[in-house]
Amino acid sequence: MPGRTRRPGVMRRITGVSPSPILSRYSGIGAVPAPTAPPEGIPATAWHYGDPLGEQRAAGTGVIVVDRSDRAVIEVSGDERLTWLHTISSQHIANLPDRRSAENLSLDANGRVEEHFVLTDIDDITWIDTPGPHGAPLVTFLKKMVFWAKAEPATRPDMRVLTLVGPGARSGPVAEMLRINPDAEIYAADDLPEAHHDDEPLGFWRRMPPLGALPGGTDTPLPVVDLLVPESLLPYWWERITDAGATMAGSWAYDALRVAALRPEIDVDTDDRTIPHEAGWIGGPDQFGAVHLDKGCYRGQETVARVHNLGKPPRRLVLLHLDGSADERPAPGEPVTAGGRTVGRIGTVVDHFEYGPIALALIKRNVAADVELSAGGAAASIDPDSIVEDTGVQAGRAAVERLRGGSR
C-alpha cells in the first residue's frame, strides 16, 4: 500500500482475547452476543442488535454492516508468495493481478476439504482470512510448506474483518464514503480512503460474491463488500459506516442471507468427508469458486479430477425448510433422516425473515426433493430450487463409452 514502510511479518503484540470492540461498545445498548460462546481464542461478536429479522430486511433495501472479528487474518509476504500458494492449494492464483481476490481450498490427500479461505493480493502482500478456529492450523500448515520458497506467512491478530451487505455496499453514501467503485468486478480490491501509518495499513475493501438471491425467487442478489482493517481502527470505521447510513447487523442476519444463498461455511456446513463438489466450491474466481479445474498438480487433485470427469459427488448441499412448530431446532452436525435412515447431516440452522426456519444440509445425491425428512426431531423438506442437476456428459465418461463402443 502506498507509503507503507512496515516490515512484512511484524505485528503488534496481542495479549489475551477479549470480545470484539464493537460488541463491548454496544453490549449495554442493544448488542446481544451469540447464545453459545465462541471457541477458545476467538473474539465474541454480536449475534444481533435487538431486531435480527429487521436487520435482514435492511440488507434488501439499504446496507448492513456486520462485525466478523471472529475470522482469523494471515499475511504472506515474499516475492514468490503467489506462485508458492498456487502449488499447495486448489485455486489458480500464480498470476493473480494486484488488487484482486480469490477463494481457495487446502485439501488432504483424498481430496477432502481441510481449509477454506479468501485471499487478496495488494501491494506485495497476500492477505488471507478464514474462520477463526482455522487460523492457527492454516498458518501452521503454510509455514511447514514454505521449504525454499521466498514466502513468509504470519498471523495478524491485530486485523479484523467487517462485511457490508446490500445495494448500499455498491452505490450510495456508504460506498461513496469508502470510495468503493460501483463498477468494480467481483473480487476486485482497493485501499480505504485514508493515508497510511508508517507501521501498518489502514485497510482495504474487496468485492465478494453476492448474497441473498433467494432460491426460486426474483430478488436481485445483494452486493457484498468486505473490509479488512486494524483492530485499533475498528470502532472508527464502524462509526463512519453507520453514520453514513448503514444498519448495524449481527451474525444472525449474515448467516440467514448466506444460507438462503447456499453459501456454506467450513466445519458448520461441512464435515471431515466433504469434497469440493459437494459444497459447490468448484470453479475459478470468475465462477465464484475455490477449485480451478485447469491448473497443475496439488494435493487432492486426483479426487477432484476423478469426480469431475467420471463420477458424481456422493452428497450435495441443499436448502432445508424446517417445521417451525417443533419444540427444538436441530444442531449443526445432527443427522438428517428419511424413514428412520440417515441420509445426510444438518449444517447452519437459522431463522430467515421471509422463509422462517431454514438450514443448509449435505444430503445423499439419490434423495429426491419430495422425500419427507427429519432433523433433530423437526420435520424438514428440501427446497427443490436449491437442487441443480448436472445433466451434462462428463468428458471422462464419454471417452470410456467411446472406447467401449469401439471394442464391439
N, C-alpha and C positions, 0 to 999 in steps of 0.2 A: 504494500500500500504506500502511496506517496509520502515521502518524508519519514518513513519508519526506520529507526536505527536499532531496534531491539534485536539481540542475538536470537536466532531460532532456537527453540527448546528451553529458553529461560522463562520461568514462571514465578509469579508471586507465591509465597508460602501460604497455604490454606490450612488452618488448624481447626479440626472438628468439622462436623457437618450440621449446619443449622437449617431451619426451614428457609425456603426462598424468601428474599427480602420483600417480595410482593405479598406473599401470604402473611408474613409478620406485620407488614404495614396495615393490611386491611382485615386482620383477624377479628378485631373488635367491631368492625363496621361492615359486616356482610360476608366476608370471605369464610367459606366453610371447607376445611380440609377433607380429603377422602376418608371414608369410614374405616379403611384399613391403612395402617402405617406403611410407608414405603420401605423397601429393602434397606438393610443397614448400609449406611454411607451415601444414601440418595436423598437429596433435599425434598422435603414435602412441598407440594404446590396446592393451589386452590382447586377444589372439586367443583365449586360453583360460588357465585356471589349473591345468592339469595333467590335467584329466579332462573333455574337451569333450563327450563323449556323456553323461556323468553330469550335467553342468551342464544339458543339455537335459532330462533326465529330472526333475531337481529342479524345473523350472518346472511340471511336471504336477501336483505334489502340494503344493508349498510356494510359494516365491517366489525368483526370482533377481534380482540387481542387475547391470546392465550399464553400464559406463563408455562413454558415447558422446560423449566430448570432441572427437571428430573432426567434430562438427556445428558449423556457424557460427551465431552468435546476433546478431540485429539488433534494435534497439529503434526504435520510431516514436512520437514524441510529437506533440502538437498537437491542437487541438480538432477538426480536420477529417480526422484520420488515417484513420478507418474509411470515411467517405464517399469520400475520395480513393482509398484502396486498392480500394474497391468498383468504381471506374470503370476501373481499369487491370488488373484480374485477373478470374479466371473464377468466383469464388465470390461468393455473395450475403452480404455482410458489413456493409452500410450500417447496419443496425440490430442488429448483434451485441451481445447484452447483456454487461454487466460480468461478468467471471469465466467467460467462455465461450471456446471454441477452435473452429477450423475448419481444414481443409486447403484449399490454394489452388494455382492454377497461373498462370504467366505464359506466354502463347502468342505465337508470331510471327504475322505477317500471314496465313500459310497455315494457321493452327490447329495448328502443331506445338509440342510441349511444349519450352519453354526452361528453366523453373524449376518446381520443386515444393517447397512449404514449408508448415509448420504455423505458425499464428498464435494467440496468446492475448491477449485484451484484459483487462487487470486494473489497476484504479486509475489510469486515464487514460494508460496506456502500452500500446501493442501490441507484444508480444514475438514475434519471428519466428525460427524456426530451420530450417536447411536443410543438406544435405550440405556438408561443409567447402569443397570446391572451388567451390561455387556461391555462397559468402558474398560475396566481393568483386564478382563480376558482378551479383548481385542488388542489393546496396546501391548500386552504380553506376547501375543501371537505375532504381531507385527515386528516387535524387537527381535524375536527369535528368527524371523525370516529375512533379516537385513543381509546377513553374511557380508559380502564385499561391496554391496550397492551403496552409492552415495545418497543415503536416505536416513533421516533421523526422526523416528516417531517419539512423541512426548505427550503426556496427559496435560490438559489445560483445565483444571478445576475452577479457574477464575473466569471462564467463559460460559455464557448462558444463551439459551435459545428462546425466542419469542416467535409466535406464529399468528399471522393475520389471515382471516378467512372472510370472504365476502366480496361483492363488487367494489367496495371501497378500498380493497387491497391493490386494485389495479388503477383506479382513477378516483379523483375526489380529494378532499382536504388532507386525509391521512397519507395517501400515496404522493401527493404533491409535496407535503412536508418532508417526507423521506426521499424525495426525488426518485421515485420508482417509475421507470419508463413504462407507460401503458402499452407500448408496442414490443416490450421485451419478450423474448421467447421463453418457453418453459425451460428451467434450469439455468437461465441467464442470471448473473450476479453483478453487483457493483458496490462501491463504498457507500456508507452512510454519509450524509451531507455535513461533515464537520472536519476540522483539522485533526491531526493525529498527535497523540502524546509521543514523547521521544521513546518510551519503552514499551508501548503496547498500542494496538489498533483500537479505534473506537467502534469497529464492527462493520458489517456489510449486510445487505439484503440479497435474497435469491428467490426467484420464482419457482414454485413447486407445482406438480400436477394438481389439477383442481379436485375439489371435494363436493359432495352434495348433489351429484347427478343421480337422483333417486331412480332405482330400477323401475322401469315401466312408466315413469313419469315424463313430463315435458320440461322440468326445471332445468334452467341453464346451469351448467357446472359452476361452482363457486371458486373464483380465483383464490390461490393460496400463496402467501409470501412468508418466508422465514427470515428472521433477523438473528444474527449471531453477534452478541455484544458482551463486553466485560461485565462481570457481576457488579463491580463498583458503579457502573453506569446503568444498571438495570432499572432502578427507580426513575432515573432521569428520562430514559426512553419511554418507560411505561406512562409517565405523566404527560410527556409530549404527545404520545399517540392518543391517549384518552382525551386530552384537552382538544385535540383536533377532531374528535367526534367518534372514536372507536368505543364500542361497548366492551367492558371487562367480561370475560368468559372463562370458565374453568375447564378442567379436563373432561367433565361430563359432556359439555357441548361439543368439544373437539371429537371425542370418541363417537358420539352419536352420528356426527356428519361423516366420519371416515367409515364407520360400519355400514351406513346406508350406501356409501360409495364403493363398498367391497375393498377397502384398503386395510390389509392385515398388519398387525404388529407382532414381531417375533416374540416367542415364548407364550404370549397370551393366546394368539390365534394359530400358533404352530406348536409342534412337539418335536421330539428328537428323531422322528421318522420323516419329517416333512422334506420333500424335494421341491425345487423351484417351480415346476409346472403346476403343482397343487395349489400354491399360493398366488399364482398369477404374476410371477416375477420374471417371466420370460420376455426378452426384448432389449434393444439398445435404448439409449436415452431418448431417441426420437419416438419410441413406442412406450415411454414411461416405464421401462422395465429395468431389471437389475442383472440380467444374464444375456450377454450378446452371443448370438449363435454363430458368428463368423469370426471368432478370434482364436488364437492359438491355445496351446495346452495349459491347463490349470487343474488343480486338484478337484476331483469330482466331475470333470468334463465328460468322462465316459458315460456316466449315468444320464447326464443332460442330453448328450447326443443320441444315446440309445432310445430314450423316451421320445425325443423329437422325431427321430427317423423311423422307428419301428413299432413303438407301443403307445400306450396311453397311461397317464398317471393313475395310480390306484384310487386316489381321492380327489375331490375338488372342493374349492372354497365356495360356500353358498351363504345367502342371507336367510335367516330363520325368523319367522314371526312367532312369538311366544304368547301363550294364553295369559292374559293379564290378570285373570281372576284367581290364578294359583296363589297359594299361601306364600310360597317361596320361589325365588328365581334360581335357575341353575348357576353354578360357578364355573369359571374357566377350567377346562380340563375334565369336567364331568362327561360321562358317555352320553351319546345320543343313541336312542334305541328305536327299533321298529319291530313291533310284535314281540317284545322281550329280547330281541337280538341286537347286540351293539353294532351300529353301522357308522359311527363317527365320534367326534369329540366336539364339545362346545368351546367357543372362544370368548371374545368380548361380549358381555351382556349389558345392554343399556336401554334406557327409556328415551325414545325419539319423540319429538314434539308433534309429529304427524302420524307416525306409524305405531306409536305405543312401544311396548317391549319388543326389542329385536336383538339378534345376536349373529355373529359370524360362526360358522362351523365348518369343519373338514368332514365331508361325508363321502362314503364309498361311491365310486362312479356309477355303479349299477343301481343306485337308489333313485327311483323316479320322483319327480316333483310332487306328485299327488299322493305319495305314501304318507300315512299318518305316523308322526314321530313323537317321541317323548324325550325331555331333557330335564333332569333334576326333579322329576315329578310333575313338570308342566307340559301340557300338550304343545307341540310345535309343528310348524309346516314350512316347507321350503318355498320361498318366493320364486315362482317359475321364471321371472325375468332375470334372476341372478344366475341362471344356468345358460351358458353359451356353449352350444355343441360345436365341436370341431369336426366337420364332416369332410374336410379335405383329405386327399390321398397323400400319405406320407411318402417322402422320396425313397427311403429305405424299403418300405413295404412294397412300393411299386416296383422297385428293382428286383426284389425277391420274386414277385409274381411274374415278372418278365422272364426271369431265369427258369422258373417252373414251367412256364408256357413253352419256352424254347427246348426244354428237355423231353417233351412229349413226342 
